[in-house]
Amino acid sequence: MDEKRFGTFLKKENVDDKVIETYLRIIKQYSEFLKRDDKAFDTISPNELVNYTEYLVSTDKNSVLDFLRAIIHYANYIKNYDFITEVINISESYNAMDTLYSRIEEVHGQNTRDEIFRNLSIPPLGVDPEKKPEFTKIIIRRTEEILSEKDVIDLLSPCLHGRPPDDISGDKKKLNKLGIDEFLKSKHEDLVCRLQNHRKEGTLEFAQYIDDQVIEIIRNDQMYGHGIREGNIIYVKKIPYQFRKSLDAQEENLKQFYICYCPWVRGAMKEKIVDESLRNFCYCSAGWYKLYWDKIFGHPIKAEPVRTALDGALECRIALHIPEEILTPYIK
């Protein structure tokens, strides 16, 4: 690593001087860790990052977040975005179980929370995501036994990890102007345009590169993105987490693994250990859409998974039920 050039890059990115010192130290420490096995940062596979984050979990778990942040900056510096994809693999939805822990206490009380999580430690940020589904199974089974299946769905439906800020005010104006159907069409066109820019620039859409085939599939199916309205239901498909890999995979379970975003369940598909205890967890994913539409309409909607990779489908389709009295003013 050329520390001077990396430091200059960080300065151009307006990173604080003290943070620059931290990142330089972290990358240097990681390089020294790799040298133990005669490896170097510039030649390792990105999927080896998790070996170090698991090492940090065992030695200094509070340093994992700074390490991942440093790696993102270094990946941008060397223009190897595969490392960013791996950082996302490690960090995606890492706080979901902490949210569920707090939500159970908020809704059902501390004693119920303690009974559900008894003798268990929530896997922290940095643990290999593919180790998480077994923990999820235990938690969901206990919650259903102690409470009920409906309670599980109610706890998961608001989404456990939230979503980035949306332009709610801008989208409300657009919806009022166009009506619901043209609004959905317009948002789909915006999505295709964004993907085309990613393809042109060689940059990532969240955790994946975009190619022509992926763009054409999405362009020809408006259900991707914001969805299509049928009556008072909006049906939406999630863009697969790793679309290209899902298309290329030969085994159906691997196609499903690459479709799914959630580290708390996706490893079960890869290992072929999916069971009924996991399936309701997709209400969390449906809740990601609910968070958006609740704000758009200023009224709570119902979001439910219709078909998912966990159910054996090769897509994740969500149904958004909009109360008729709420939706009618937007039908033109």
Secondary structure by P-SEA (a helix, b strand, c coil): caaaaaaaaaaaacccaaaaaaaaaaaaaaaaaaaaaccccccccccaaaaaaaaaaaccccaaaaaaaaaaaaaaaaccaaaaaaaaaaccccaaaaaaaaaaaacccaaaaaaaacccccccccccccccaaaaaaaaaaaaaaccaaaaaaaaccccccccccaaaaaaaaaaaccaaaaaaaaaaaaaaaaaaaaaaccccccccccaaaaaaaaaccccccccccccbbbbbcccccaaaaaacccaaaaaaaaccccccaaaaaaccccccccccaaaaaaaaaaaaaaaacbbbbbbbcccccccccbbbbbbbccccccccccc
